[in-house]
Amino acid sequence: MREWLVAATEYAVLGIDAIALFVIVIGTVQAFWSSLQGMISGISGHRRREIWLRYARWLIGGLTFQLAADILETAIAADWQSVARLGAIAVIRTFLNYFLEKDMVEGREIQKASEHELVDPDEAKPARPA
């Protein structure tokens, strides 16, 4: 029974890692393509933040899948050295995820602040630049 569970877990880890790879590659291609289009057409700071925030969401998704695979992998680790290695990787990925999410929140706040600066709240029309 244990051999069957180990084999199933290994396949699940492989599948989840493949999903993480797919998510990160798709996000990277999308961010690259958007950035390339922006460089050609002249990109604004607002649009650049929008591209970064979208890319950050893809990366967070990929990191989350990788962390899930790490958690499953610890269940079948053969020795404490493997568990320690997987634990260290999980901690690093968790910190990356945390700081990436923190950057996303700050980016959203900057984006909202810049949107509010462009809109006159009394007239609900774009304000004239000074």
N, CA, C and O atoms as a printed pandas DataFrame, in Angstrom:
     atom_number atom_name residue_name chain_id  residue_number  x_coord  y_coord  z_coord
0              1         N          MET        A               1    0.830   -1.196    0.000
1              2        CA          MET        A               1    0.000    0.000    0.000
2              3         C          MET        A               1    0.872    1.258    0.000
3              4         O          MET        A               1    0.601    2.210   -0.732
4              5         N          ARG        A               2    1.926    1.252    0.831
5              6        CA          ARG        A               2    2.802    2.427    0.909
6              7         C          ARG        A               2    3.461    2.716   -0.438
7              8         O          ARG        A               2    3.578    3.876   -0.834
8              9         N          GLU        A               3    3.890    1.677   -1.139
9             10        CA          GLU        A               3    4.532    1.871   -2.440
10            11         C          GLU        A               3    3.579    2.558   -3.408
11            12         O          GLU        A               3    3.986    3.429   -4.177
12            13         N          TRP        A               4    2.324    2.168   -3.369
13            14        CA          TRP        A               4    1.317    2.778   -4.243
14            15         C          TRP        A               4    1.135    4.261   -3.898
15            16         O          TRP        A               4    1.040    5.098   -4.796
16            17         N          LEU        A               5    1.086    4.588   -2.600
17            18        CA          LEU        A               5    0.930    5.985   -2.182
18            19         C          LEU        A               5    2.151    6.825   -2.561
19            20         O          LEU        A               5    2.015    7.976   -2.975
20            21         N          VAL        A               6    3.325    6.251   -2.419
21            22        CA          VAL        A               6    4.552    6.967   -2.794
22            23         C          VAL        A               6    4.546    7.237   -4.301
23            24         O          VAL        A               6    4.855    8.347   -4.736
24            25         N          ALA        A               7    4.199    6.233   -5.084
25            26        CA          ALA        A               7    4.166    6.409   -6.537
26            27         C          ALA        A               7    3.121    7.460   -6.930
27            28         O          ALA        A               7    3.390    8.315   -7.773
28            29         N          ALA        A               8    1.946    7.399   -6.330
29            30        CA          ALA        A               8    0.887    8.368   -6.642
30            31         C          ALA        A               8    1.316    9.782   -6.250
31            32         O          ALA        A               8    1.049   10.745   -6.968
32            33         N          THR        A               9    1.980    9.891   -5.108
33            34        CA          THR        A               9    2.448   11.203   -4.652
34            35         C          THR        A               9    3.515   11.747   -5.590
35            36         O          THR        A               9    3.512   12.936   -5.909
36            37         N          GLU        A              10    4.429   10.886   -6.036
37            38        CA          GLU        A              10    5.463   11.329   -6.970
38            39         C          GLU        A              10    4.857   11.845   -8.269
39            40         O          GLU        A              10    5.311   12.855   -8.807
40            41         N          TYR        A              11    3.831   11.155   -8.779
41            42        CA          TYR        A              11    3.155   11.619   -9.988
42            43         C          TYR        A              11    2.410   12.931   -9.734
43            44         O          TYR        A              11    2.397   13.820  -10.585
44            45         N          ALA        A              12    1.799   13.042   -8.570
45            46        CA          ALA        A              12    1.093   14.280   -8.229
46            47         C          ALA        A              12    2.071   15.447   -8.140
47            48         O          ALA        A              12    1.784   16.537   -8.634
48            49         N          VAL        A              13    3.226   15.222   -7.512
49            50        CA          VAL        A              13    4.253   16.266   -7.399
50            51         C          VAL        A              13    4.721   16.674   -8.790
51            52         O          VAL        A              13    4.860   17.863   -9.078
52            53         N          LEU        A              14    4.963   15.695   -9.649
53            54        CA          LEU        A              14    5.392   15.977  -11.010
54            55         C          LEU        A              14    4.330   16.790  -11.759
55            56         O          LEU        A              14    4.651   17.747  -12.463
56            57         N          GLY        A              15    3.071   16.396  -11.597
57            58        CA          GLY        A              15    1.979   17.111  -12.258
58            59         C          GLY        A              15    1.819   18.541  -11.752
59            60         O          GLY        A              15    1.619   19.465  -12.541
60            61         N          ILE        A              16    1.909   18.720  -10.443
61            62        CA          ILE        A              16    1.768   20.061   -9.864
62            63         C          ILE        A              16    2.952   20.933  -10.267
63            64         O          ILE        A              16    2.772   22.117  -10.552
64            65         N          ASP        A              17    4.162   20.371  -10.297
65            66        CA          ASP        A              17    5.324   21.126  -10.772
66            67         C          ASP        A              17    5.153   21.520  -12.239
67            68         O          ASP        A              17    5.554   22.615  -12.636
68            69         N          ALA        A              18    4.564   20.642  -13.042
69            70        CA          ALA        A              18    4.309   20.962  -14.448
70            71         C          ALA        A              18    3.305   22.110  -14.560
71            72         O          ALA        A              18    3.454   22.988  -15.410
72            73         N          ILE        A              19    2.295   22.102  -13.710
73            74        CA          ILE        A              19    1.317   23.197  -13.702
74            75         C          ILE        A              19    2.006   24.504  -13.325
75            76         O          ILE        A              19    1.766   25.538  -13.947
76            77         N          ALA        A              20    2.871   24.457  -12.295
77            78        CA          ALA        A              20    3.603   25.655  -11.873
78            79         C          ALA        A              20    4.469   26.175  -13.016
79            80         O          ALA        A              20    4.505   27.378  -13.273
80            81         N          LEU        A              21    5.158   25.279  -13.694
81            82        CA          LEU        A              21    5.980   25.670  -14.835
82            83         C          LEU        A              21    5.128   26.334  -15.912
83            84         O          LEU        A              21    5.502   27.376  -16.452
84            85         N          PHE        A              22    4.000   25.738  -16.218
85            86        CA          PHE        A              22    3.091   26.272  -17.230
86            87         C          PHE        A              22    2.615   27.672  -16.847
87            88         O          PHE        A              22    2.631   28.581  -17.677
88            89         N          VAL        A              23    2.195   27.847  -15.608
89            90        CA          VAL        A              23    1.699   29.146  -15.135
90            91         C          VAL        A              23    2.788   30.202  -15.236
91            92         O          VAL        A              23    2.537   31.307  -15.716
92            93         N          ILE        A              24    3.990   29.875  -14.790
93            94        CA          ILE        A              24    5.091   30.848  -14.812
94            95         C          ILE        A              24    5.504   31.170  -16.245
95            96         O          ILE        A              24    5.771   32.329  -16.561
96            97         N          VAL        A              25    5.560   30.166  -17.111
97            98        CA          VAL        A              25    5.937   30.419  -18.507
98            99         C          VAL        A              25    4.888   31.291  -19.195
99           100         O          VAL        A              25    5.241   32.250  -19.881
100          101         N          ILE        A              26    3.624   30.976  -19.025
101          102        CA          ILE        A              26    2.562   31.780  -19.647
102          103         C          ILE        A              26    2.636   33.218  -19.152
103          104         O          ILE        A              26    2.557   34.150  -19.954
104          105         N          GLY        A              27    2.785   33.412  -17.851
105          106        CA          GLY        A              27    2.887   34.760  -17.298
106          107         C          GLY        A              27    4.098   35.511  -17.807
107          108         O          GLY        A              27    4.022   36.708  -18.082
108          109         N          THR        A              28    5.220   34.812  -17.934
109          110        CA          THR        A              28    6.438   35.438  -18.419
110          111         C          THR        A              28    6.302   35.842  -19.884
111          112         O          THR        A              28    6.697   36.945  -20.261
112          113         N          VAL        A              29    5.751   34.966  -20.702
113          114        CA          VAL        A              29    5.545   35.286  -22.119
114          115         C          VAL        A              29    4.597   36.480  -22.251
115          116         O          VAL        A              29    4.846   37.394  -23.038
116          117         N          GLN        A              30    3.524   36.467  -21.484
117          118        CA          GLN        A              30    2.564   37.565  -21.536
118          119         C          GLN        A              30    3.217   38.883  -21.102
119          120         O          GLN        A              30    3.018   39.910  -21.752
120          121         N          ALA        A              31    3.981   38.867  -20.030
121          122        CA          ALA        A              31    4.648   40.084  -19.557
122          123         C          ALA        A              31    5.681   40.559  -20.574
123          124         O          ALA        A              31    5.787   41.759  -20.830
124          125         N          PHE        A              32    6.437   39.641  -21.151
125          126        CA          PHE        A              32    7.424   40.006  -22.165
126          127         C          PHE        A              32    6.749   40.638  -23.368
127          128         O          PHE        A              32    7.186   41.679  -23.859
128          129         N          TRP        A              33    5.687   40.010  -23.841
129          130        CA          TRP        A              33    4.972   40.507  -25.015
130          131         C          TRP        A              33    4.373   41.891  -24.739
131          132         O          TRP        A              33    4.481   42.792  -25.570
132          133         N          SER        A              34    3.758   42.053  -23.598
133          134        CA          SER        A              34    3.177   43.349  -23.237
134          135         C          SER        A              34    4.256   44.421  -23.109
135          136         O          SER        A              34    4.065   45.553  -23.551
136          137         N          SER        A              35    5.384   44.066  -22.507
137          138        CA          SER        A              35    6.489   45.017  -22.361
138          139         C          SER        A              35    7.067   45.394  -23.714
139          140         O          SER        A              35    7.380   46.559  -23.961
140          141         N          LEU        A              36    7.207   44.412  -24.584
141          142        CA          LEU        A              36    7.730   44.666  -25.920
142          143         C          LEU        A              36    6.795   45.605  -26.687
143          144         O          LEU        A              36    7.251   46.555  -27.324
144          145         N          GLN        A              37    5.503   45.340  -26.624
145          146        CA          GLN        A              37    4.529   46.227  -27.271
146          147         C          GLN        A              37    4.602   47.624  -26.680
147          148         O          GLN        A              37    4.509   48.617  -27.402
148          149         N          GLY        A              38    4.768   47.699  -25.360
149          150        CA          GLY        A              38    4.860   48.990  -24.696
150          151         C          GLY        A              38    6.097   49.765  -25.104
151          152         O          GLY        A              38    6.038   50.984  -25.266
152          153         N          MET        A              39    7.218   49.075  -25.271
153          154        CA          MET        A              39    8.446   49.757  -25.690
154          155         C          MET        A              39    8.304   50.310  -27.097
155          156         O          MET        A              39    8.815   51.389  -27.399
156          157         N          ILE        A              40    7.614   49.579  -27.954
157          158        CA          ILE        A              40    7.436   50.021  -29.333
158          159         C          ILE        A              40    6.485   51.211  -29.404
159          160         O          ILE        A              40    6.724   52.164  -30.145
160          161         N          SER        A              41    5.404   51.149  -28.627
161          162        CA          SER        A              41    4.384   52.199  -28.709
162          163         C          SER        A              41    4.579   53.317  -27.689
163          164         O          SER        A              41    3.831   54.295  -27.710
164          165         N          GLY        A              42    5.544   53.203  -26.815
165          166        CA          GLY        A              42    5.741   54.213  -25.768
166          167         C          GLY        A              42    4.801   53.946  -24.605
167          168         O          GLY        A              42    3.607   54.237  -24.678
168          169         N          ILE        A              43    5.335   53.402  -23.558
169          170        CA          ILE        A              43    4.525   52.926  -22.432
170          171         C          ILE        A              43    4.523   53.961  -21.304
171          172         O          ILE        A              43    5.542   54.590  -21.020
172          173         N          SER        A              44    3.385   54.120  -20.682
173          174        CA          SER        A              44    3.276   55.039  -19.549
174          175         C          SER        A              44    3.610   54.298  -18.254
175          176         O          SER        A              44    3.625   53.068  -18.215
176          177         N          GLY        A              45    3.873   55.060  -17.207
177          178        CA          GLY        A              45    4.150   54.456  -15.904
178          179         C          GLY        A              45    2.975   53.648  -15.395
179          180         O          GLY        A              45    3.156   52.596  -14.782
180          181         N          HIS        A              46    1.761   54.141  -15.650
181          182        CA          HIS        A              46    0.542   53.448  -15.228
182          183         C          HIS        A              46    0.448   52.084  -15.902
183          184         O          HIS        A              46    0.154   51.084  -15.247
184          185         N          ARG        A              47    0.692   52.043  -17.189
185          186        CA          ARG        A              47    0.618   50.793  -17.947
186          187         C          ARG        A              47    1.737   49.839  -17.521
187          188         O          ARG        A              47    1.523   48.628  -17.453
188          189         N          ARG        A              48    2.926   50.375  -17.233
189          190        CA          ARG        A              48    4.050   49.552  -16.788
190          191         C          ARG        A              48    3.714   48.864  -15.457
191          192         O          ARG        A              48    4.010   47.684  -15.270
192          193         N          ARG        A              49    3.091   49.616  -14.535
193          194        CA          ARG        A              49    2.675   49.019  -13.250
194          195         C          ARG        A              49    1.617   47.949  -13.473
195          196         O          ARG        A              49    1.618   46.914  -12.807
196          197         N          GLU        A              50    0.721   48.204  -14.410
197          198        CA          GLU        A              50   -0.326   47.233  -14.719
198          199         C          GLU        A              50    0.285   45.916  -15.221
199          200         O          GLU        A              50   -0.147   44.835  -14.823
200          201         N          ILE        A              51    1.285   46.017  -16.091
201          202        CA          ILE        A              51    1.978   44.824  -16.596
202          203         C          ILE        A              51    2.666   44.102  -15.445
203          204         O          ILE        A              51    2.574   42.880  -15.335
204          205         N          TRP        A              52    3.356   44.854  -14.584
205          206        CA          TRP        A              52    4.062   44.265  -13.439
206          207         C          TRP        A              52    3.081   43.560  -12.497
207          208         O          TRP        A              52    3.356   42.451  -12.038
208          209         N          LEU        A              53    1.952   44.189  -12.208
209          210        CA          LEU        A              53    0.986   43.582  -11.294
210          211         C          LEU        A              53    0.404   42.300  -11.875
211          212         O          LEU        A              53    0.217   41.321  -11.152
212          213         N          ARG        A              54    0.115   42.298  -13.172
213          214        CA          ARG        A              54   -0.399   41.087  -13.803
214          215         C          ARG        A              54    0.656   39.974  -13.750
215          216         O          ARG        A              54    0.337   38.822  -13.456
216          217         N          TYR        A              55    1.907   40.327  -14.034
217          218        CA          TYR        A              55    2.992   39.342  -13.989
218          219         C          TYR        A              55    3.183   38.811  -12.563
219          220         O          TYR        A              55    3.402   37.616  -12.367
220          221         N          ALA        A              56    3.100   39.690  -11.585
221          222        CA          ALA        A              56    3.248   39.274  -10.188
222          223         C          ALA        A              56    2.160   38.263   -9.809
223          224         O          ALA        A              56    2.427   37.310   -9.077
224          225         N          ARG        A              57    0.949   38.468  -10.301
225          226        CA          ARG        A              57   -0.123   37.498  -10.014
226          227         C          ARG        A              57    0.209   36.126  -10.590
227          228         O          ARG        A              57   -0.030   35.108   -9.939
228          229         N          TRP        A              58    0.759   36.088  -11.805
229          230        CA          TRP        A              58    1.164   34.819  -12.402
230          231         C          TRP        A              58    2.245   34.152  -11.561
231          232         O          TRP        A              58    2.183   32.952  -11.296
232          233         N          LEU        A              59    3.247   34.947  -11.138
233          234        CA          LEU        A              59    4.347   34.392  -10.339
234          235         C          LEU        A              59    3.856   33.862   -8.997
235          236         O          LEU        A              59    4.296   32.804   -8.547
236          237         N          ILE        A              60    2.955   34.584   -8.362
237          238        CA          ILE        A              60    2.395   34.119   -7.085
238          239         C          ILE        A              60    1.650   32.809   -7.286
239          240         O          ILE        A              60    1.746   31.898   -6.465
240          241         N          GLY        A              61    0.915   32.722   -8.372
241          242        CA          GLY        A              61    0.221   31.471   -8.673
242          243         C          GLY        A              61    1.200   30.321   -8.856
243          244         O          GLY        A              61    0.993   29.233   -8.317
244          245         N          GLY        A              62    2.269   30.558   -9.617
245          246        CA          GLY        A              62    3.281   29.521   -9.829
246          247         C          GLY        A              62    3.965   29.115   -8.537
247          248         O          GLY        A              62    4.167   27.928   -8.282
248          249         N          LEU        A              63    4.326   30.108   -7.712
249          250        CA          LEU        A              63    4.958   29.803   -6.426
250          251         C          LEU        A              63    4.029   29.009   -5.518
251          252         O          LEU        A              63    4.478   28.127   -4.786
252          253         N          THR        A              64    2.754   29.313   -5.564
253          254        CA          THR        A              64    1.780   28.598   -4.738
254          255         C          THR        A              64    1.696   27.129   -5.157
255          256         O          THR        A              64    1.645   26.238   -4.309
256          257         N          PHE        A              65    1.681   26.883   -6.469
257          258        CA          PHE        A              65    1.680   25.496   -6.941
258          259         C          PHE        A              65    2.968   24.781   -6.539
259          260         O          PHE        A              65    2.929   23.622   -6.126
260          261         N          GLN        A              66    4.109   25.462   -6.657
261          262        CA          GLN        A              66    5.375   24.841   -6.271
262          263         C          GLN        A              66    5.398   24.510   -4.780
263          264         O          GLN        A              66    5.910   23.465   -4.377
264          265         N          LEU        A              67    4.847   25.398   -3.972
265          266        CA          LEU        A              67    4.780   25.137   -2.533
266          267         C          LEU        A              67    3.891   23.927   -2.245
267          268         O          LEU        A              67    4.201   23.124   -1.366
268          269         N          ALA        A              68    2.794   23.798   -2.978
269          270        CA          ALA        A              68    1.923   22.630   -2.799
270          271         C          ALA        A              68    2.674   21.346   -3.140
271          272         O          ALA        A              68    2.549   20.342   -2.438
272          273         N          ALA        A              69    3.450   21.383   -4.212
273          274        CA          ALA        A              69    4.242   20.201   -4.579
274          275         C          ALA        A              69    5.281   19.894   -3.498
275          276         O          ALA        A              69    5.517   18.728   -3.182
276          277         N          ASP        A              70    5.899   20.926   -2.933
277          278        CA          ASP        A              70    6.867   20.707   -1.852
278          279         C          ASP        A              70    6.217   20.053   -0.641
279          280         O          ASP        A              70    6.796   19.159   -0.025
280          281         N          ILE        A              71    5.027   20.496   -0.308
281          282        CA          ILE        A              71    4.315   19.926    0.849
282          283         C          ILE        A              71    4.041   18.441    0.614
283          284         O          ILE        A              71    4.249   17.618    1.505
284          285         N          LEU        A              72    3.578   18.105   -0.580
285          286        CA          LEU        A              72    3.347   16.686   -0.890
286          287         C          LEU        A              72    4.640   15.890   -0.862
287          288         O          LEU        A              72    4.672   14.755   -0.386
288          289         N          GLU        A              73    5.699   16.489   -1.374
289          290        CA          GLU        A              73    6.976   15.779   -1.434
290          291         C          GLU        A              73    7.524   15.470   -0.045
291          292         O          GLU        A              73    8.181   14.447    0.146
292          293         N          THR        A              74    7.263   16.337    0.920
293          294        CA          THR        A              74    7.739   16.057    2.283
294          295         C          THR        A              74    7.042   14.841    2.880
295          296         O          THR        A              74    7.594   14.180    3.758
296          297         N          ALA        A              75    5.839   14.544    2.413
297          298        CA          ALA        A              75    5.109   13.392    2.946
298          299         C          ALA        A              75    5.784   12.076    2.592
299          300         O          ALA        A              75    5.617   11.080    3.296
300          301         N          ILE        A              76    6.551   12.069    1.497
301          302        CA          ILE        A              76    7.189   10.813    1.087
302          303         C          ILE        A              76    8.711   10.877    1.207
303          304         O          ILE        A              76    9.410    9.981    0.734
304          305         N          ALA        A              77    9.213   11.914    1.829
305          306        CA          ALA        A              77   10.671   12.047    1.984
306          307         C          ALA        A              77   11.217   10.865    2.776
307          308         O          ALA        A              77   10.640   10.442    3.778
308          309         N          ALA        A              78   12.335   10.348    2.304
309          310        CA          ALA        A              78   12.894    9.132    2.903
310          311         C          ALA        A              78   13.645    9.389    4.206
311          312         O          ALA        A              78   13.678    8.526    5.083
312          313         N          ASP        A              79   14.252   10.576    4.339
313          314        CA          ASP        A              79   15.051   10.829    5.527
314          315         C          ASP        A              79   14.910   12.286    5.966
315          316         O          ASP        A              79   14.319   13.111    5.269
316          317         N          TRP        A              80   15.463   12.572    7.126
317          318        CA          TRP        A              80   15.347   13.924    7.679
318          319         C          TRP        A              80   16.106   14.953    6.854
319          320         O          TRP        A              80   15.724   16.122    6.821
320          321         N          GLN        A              81   17.159   14.540    6.199
321          322        CA          GLN        A              81   17.910   15.455    5.351
322          323         C          GLN        A              81   17.034   15.929    4.185
323          324         O          GLN        A              81   17.069   17.105    3.822
324          325         N          SER        A              82   16.263   15.036    3.609
325          326        CA          SER        A              82   15.341   15.404    2.525
326          327         C          SER        A              82   14.251   16.330    3.034
327          328         O          SER        A              82   13.888   17.299    2.367
328          329         N          VAL        A              83   13.729   16.029    4.219
329          330        CA          VAL        A              83   12.702   16.883    4.806
330          331         C          VAL        A              83   13.262   18.275    5.072
331          332         O          VAL        A              83   12.592   19.274    4.808
332          333         N          ALA        A              84   14.493   18.349    5.595
333          334        CA          ALA        A              84   15.117   19.649    5.868
334          335         C          ALA        A              84   15.332   20.432    4.577
335          336         O          ALA        A              84   15.084   21.637    4.533
336          337         N          ARG        A              85   15.787   19.760    3.535
337          338        CA          ARG        A              85   16.012   20.426    2.245
338          339         C          ARG        A              85   14.703   20.961    1.685
339          340         O          ARG        A              85   14.630   22.108    1.244
340          341         N          LEU        A              86   13.664   20.121    1.704
341          342        CA          LEU        A              86   12.353   20.552    1.207
342          343         C          LEU        A              86   11.781   21.672    2.070
343          344         O          LEU        A              86   11.143   22.594    1.562
344          345         N          GLY        A              87   12.015   21.585    3.379
345          346        CA          GLY        A              87   11.553   22.647    4.273
346          347         C          GLY        A              87   12.228   23.969    3.964
347          348         O          GLY        A              87   11.582   25.017    3.959
348          349         N          ALA        A              88   13.532   23.921    3.704
349          350        CA          ALA        A              88   14.259   25.158    3.364
350          351         C          ALA        A              88   13.733   25.737    2.059
351          352         O          ALA        A              88   13.546   26.948    1.949
352          353         N          ILE        A              89   13.493   24.887    1.073
353          354        CA          ILE        A              89   12.940   25.359   -0.198
354          355         C          ILE        A              89   11.556   25.966    0.018
355          356         O          ILE        A              89   11.238   27.011   -0.550
356          357         N          ALA        A              90   10.743   25.317    0.833
357          358        CA          ALA        A              90    9.401   25.827    1.111
358          359         C          ALA        A              90    9.456   27.184    1.804
359          360         O          ALA        A              90    8.670   28.078    1.492
360          361         N          VAL        A              91   10.385   27.336    2.743
361          362        CA          VAL        A              91   10.521   28.626    3.440
362          363         C          VAL        A              91   10.937   29.716    2.458
363          364         O          VAL        A              91   10.391   30.819    2.489
364          365         N          ILE        A              92   11.897   29.416    1.590
365          366        CA          ILE        A              92   12.342   30.397    0.602
366          367         C          ILE        A              92   11.195   30.793   -0.316
367          368         O          ILE        A              92   11.000   31.976   -0.594
368          369         N          ARG        A              93   10.438   29.810   -0.787
369          370        CA          ARG        A              93    9.311   30.107   -1.681
370          371         C          ARG        A              93    8.226   30.900   -0.959
371          372         O          ARG        A              93    7.594   31.777   -1.547
372          373         N          THR        A              94    8.015   30.588    0.312
373          374        CA          THR        A              94    7.020   31.332    1.090
374          375         C          THR        A              94    7.443   32.785    1.247
375          376         O          THR        A              94    6.623   33.689    1.090
376          377         N          PHE        A              95    8.720   33.019    1.557
377          378        CA          PHE        A              95    9.210   34.399    1.670
378          379         C          PHE        A              95    9.114   35.126    0.333
379          380         O          PHE        A              95    8.714   36.290    0.295
380          381         N          LEU        A              96    9.471   34.462   -0.759
381          382        CA          LEU        A              96    9.336   35.080   -2.078
382          383         C          LEU        A              96    7.886   35.465   -2.344
383          384         O          LEU        A              96    7.593   36.562   -2.819
384          385         N          ASN        A              97    6.997   34.549   -2.030
385          386        CA          ASN        A              97    5.570   34.798   -2.224
386          387         C          ASN        A              97    5.113   35.981   -1.377
387          388         O          ASN        A              97    4.387   36.849   -1.862
388          389         N          TYR        A              98    5.532   36.019   -0.123
389          390        CA          TYR        A              98    5.139   37.095    0.787
390          391         C          TYR        A              98    5.597   38.459    0.260
391          392         O          TYR        A              98    4.808   39.401    0.188
392          393         N          PHE        A              99    6.874   38.553   -0.106
393          394        CA          PHE        A              99    7.397   39.835   -0.554
394          395         C          PHE        A              99    6.851   40.231   -1.923
395          396         O          PHE        A              99    6.689   41.418   -2.204
396          397         N          LEU        A             100    6.568   39.258   -2.768
397          398        CA          LEU        A             100    5.946   39.558   -4.053
398          399         C          LEU        A             100    4.538   40.094   -3.849
399          400         O          LEU        A             100    4.139   41.058   -4.503
400          401         N          GLU        A             101    3.779   39.476   -2.941
401          402        CA          GLU        A             101    2.439   39.979   -2.638
402          403         C          GLU        A             101    2.502   41.368   -2.026
403          404         O          GLU        A             101    1.668   42.220   -2.336
404          405         N          LYS        A             102    3.481   41.607   -1.161
405          406        CA          LYS        A             102    3.655   42.927   -0.554
406          407         C          LYS        A             102    3.931   43.974   -1.635
407          408         O          LYS        A             102    3.362   45.066   -1.607
408          409         N          ASP        A             103    4.801   43.641   -2.582
409          410        CA          ASP        A             103    5.072   44.543   -3.695
410          411         C          ASP        A             103    3.819   44.793   -4.524
411          412         O          ASP        A             103    3.587   45.908   -4.990
412          413         N          MET        A             104    3.010   43.746   -4.706
413          414        CA          MET        A             104    1.766   43.912   -5.467
414          415         C          MET        A             104    0.833   44.885   -4.777
415          416         O          MET        A             104    0.236   45.741   -5.431
416          417         N          VAL        A             105    0.698   44.768   -3.467
417          418        CA          VAL        A             105   -0.177   45.673   -2.714
418          419         C          VAL        A             105    0.310   47.115   -2.862
419          420         O          VAL        A             105   -0.484   48.025   -3.101
420          421         N          GLU        A             106    1.621   47.312   -2.717
421          422        CA          GLU        A             106    2.179   48.654   -2.871
422          423         C          GLU        A             106    1.961   49.168   -4.289
423          424         O          GLU        A             106    1.642   50.341   -4.480
424          425         N          GLY        A             107    2.129   48.308   -5.274
425          426        CA          GLY        A             107    1.898   48.695   -6.663
426          427         C          GLY        A             107    0.459   49.095   -6.910
427          428         O          GLY        A             107    0.193   50.074   -7.606
428          429         N          ARG        A             108   -0.480   48.335   -6.337
429          430        CA          ARG        A             108   -1.904   48.689   -6.473
430          431         C          ARG        A             108   -2.200   50.032   -5.819
431          432         O          ARG        A             108   -2.950   50.841   -6.365
432          433         N          GLU        A             109   -1.613   50.266   -4.652
433          434        CA          GLU        A             109   -1.829   51.551   -3.965
434          435         C          GLU        A             109   -1.282   52.711   -4.789
435          436         O          GLU        A             109   -1.928   53.753   -4.895
436          437         N          ILE        A             110   -0.110   52.541   -5.367
437          438        CA          ILE        A             110    0.466   53.585   -6.222
438          439         C          ILE        A             110   -0.410   53.800   -7.440
439          440         O          ILE        A             110   -0.642   54.935   -7.856
440          441         N          GLN        A             111   -0.901   52.700   -8.016
441          442        CA          GLN        A             111   -1.759   52.804   -9.193
442          443         C          GLN        A             111   -3.056   53.521   -8.850
443          444         O          GLN        A             111   -3.498   54.380   -9.614
444          445         N          LYS        A             112   -3.676   53.193   -7.725
445          446        CA          LYS        A             112   -4.907   53.872   -7.320
446          447         C          LYS        A             112   -4.671   55.341   -7.043
447          448         O          LYS        A             112   -5.492   56.187   -7.397
448          449         N          ALA        A             113   -3.537   55.649   -6.403
449          450        CA          ALA        A             113   -3.215   57.046   -6.107
450          451         C          ALA        A             113   -3.024   57.827   -7.397
451          452         O          ALA        A             113   -3.482   58.966   -7.498
452          453         N          SER        A             114   -2.362   57.243   -8.377
453          454        CA          SER        A             114   -2.154   57.948   -9.640
454          455         C          SER        A             114   -3.461   58.112  -10.396
455          456         O          SER        A             114   -3.648   59.113  -11.087
456          457         N          GLU        A             115   -4.371   57.148  -10.279
457          458        CA          GLU        A             115   -5.686   57.283  -10.917
458          459         C          GLU        A             115   -6.482   58.404  -10.269
459          460         O          GLU        A             115   -7.165   59.158  -10.961
460          461         N          HIS        A             116   -6.401   58.522   -8.937
461          462        CA          HIS        A             116   -7.133   59.572   -8.233
462          463         C          HIS        A             116   -6.590   60.957   -8.560
463          464         O          HIS        A             116   -7.341   61.932   -8.579
464          465         N          GLU        A             117   -5.289   61.047   -8.817
465          466        CA          GLU        A             117   -4.701   62.333   -9.173
466          467         C          GLU        A             117   -5.191   62.811  -10.532
467          468         O          GLU        A             117   -5.270   64.014  -10.777
468          469         N          LEU        A             118   -5.522   61.869  -11.419
469          470        CA          LEU        A             118   -5.970   62.234  -12.754
470          471         C          LEU        A             118   -7.446   62.584  -12.809
471          472         O          LEU        A             118   -7.905   63.162  -13.794
472          473         N          VAL        A             119   -8.198   62.245  -11.771
473          474        CA          VAL        A             119   -9.638   62.479  -11.774
474          475         C          VAL        A             119   -9.987   63.537  -10.745
475          476         O          VAL        A             119   -9.598   63.441   -9.581
476          477         N          ASP        A             120  -10.729   64.552  -11.187
477          478        CA          ASP        A             120  -11.216   65.588  -10.293
478          479         C          ASP        A             120  -12.479   65.057   -9.619
479          480         O          ASP        A             120  -13.472   64.836  -10.312
480          481         N          PRO        A             121  -12.492   64.842   -8.299
481          482        CA          PRO        A             121  -13.637   64.208   -7.647
482          483         C          PRO        A             121  -14.904   65.045   -7.719
483          484         O          PRO        A             121  -15.999   64.486   -7.647
484          485         N          ASP        A             122  -14.800   66.377   -7.857
485          486        CA          ASP        A             122  -15.989   67.223   -7.919
486          487         C          ASP        A             122  -16.703   67.113   -9.255
487          488         O          ASP        A             122  -17.931   67.178   -9.312
488          489         N          GLU        A             123  -15.952   66.950  -10.313
489          490        CA          GLU        A             123  -16.550   66.938  -11.634
490          491         C          GLU        A             123  -16.607   65.548  -12.257
491          492         O          GLU        A             123  -17.291   65.350  -13.261
492          493         N          ALA        A             124  -15.897   64.584  -11.674
493          494        CA          ALA        A             124  -15.816   63.217  -12.172
494          495         C          ALA        A             124  -15.332   63.200  -13.622
495          496         O          ALA        A             124  -15.690   62.309  -14.394
496          497         N          LYS        A             125  -14.527   64.179  -13.979
497          498        CA          LYS        A             125  -13.894   64.244  -15.300
498          499         C          LYS        A             125  -12.392   64.303  -15.077
499          500         O          LYS        A             125  -11.922   64.659  -13.997
500          501         N          PRO        A             126  -11.640   63.945  -16.125
501          502        CA          PRO        A             126  -10.188   64.077  -15.952
502          503         C          PRO        A             126   -9.799   65.526  -15.663
503          504         O          PRO        A             126  -10.269   66.451  -16.324
504          505         N          ALA        A             127   -8.957   65.702  -14.690
505          506        CA          ALA        A             127   -8.489   67.038  -14.340
506          507         C          ALA        A             127   -7.445   67.507  -15.345
507          508         O          ALA        A             127   -6.728   66.699  -15.934
508          509         N          ARG        A             128   -7.370   68.798  -15.531
509          510        CA          ARG        A             128   -6.361   69.364  -16.439
510          511         C          ARG        A             128   -5.025   69.367  -15.739
511          512         O          ARG        A             128   -4.929   69.700  -14.558
512          513         N          PRO        A             129   -3.990   68.992  -16.475
513          514        CA          PRO        A             129   -2.670   69.039  -15.843
514          515         C          PRO        A             129   -2.240   70.472  -15.560
515          516         O          PRO        A             129   -2.535   71.381  -16.337
516          517         N          ALA        A             130   -1.550   70.669  -14.457
517          518        CA          ALA        A             130   -1.140   72.012  -14.059
518          519         C          ALA        A             130    0.074   72.477  -14.808
519          520         O          ALA        A             130    0.546   73.593  -14.586
